[in-house]
Structures are given as structure tokens and as C-alpha cells.
Amino acid sequence: MTSPSSAGPREIYRIDWLPGTDVLHGTCHCGAENSAQDPVEMWEWMLGHPEGHQPRGSDS
């Protein structure tokens, strides 16, 4: 069995709830960000990587 430190880099997905709203803010492992009210929509966007993803600082 391998430990997480020896398994190589992991993809990290982050979803934060914006207090006082119904809005979720997601950050993909590639750095792209998205906001949505529907958790299913947010996870579909996350797991649909790279479709619809433009990392922060990209010109395109």
C-alpha cells in the first residue's frame, strides 16, 4: 500500500459556500474558478475538466 506522500501529486478540488447567499464558489485543481447555486451543476463543472475551464491568468 502506498502512502499519500509517495503516490505523487493529487488533484485538489475546492468548493466554498459564500455565507449569506445560496452561491457556491469552486476552484478546480487547474486554477479555474466558477460560481453556481446548484451543487450538482458545480460538481459537473469540476469533473468536466478541462471543458469550460480557463485557469486564472490565462489570456484565452
Buried (B, 14 or more C-beta within 10 A) or exposed (E): EEEEEEEEEEEEEEBEEEEEEEEBBBBBBBEBBBEBEEEEEBBEBBEEBEEEBBEEEEEE
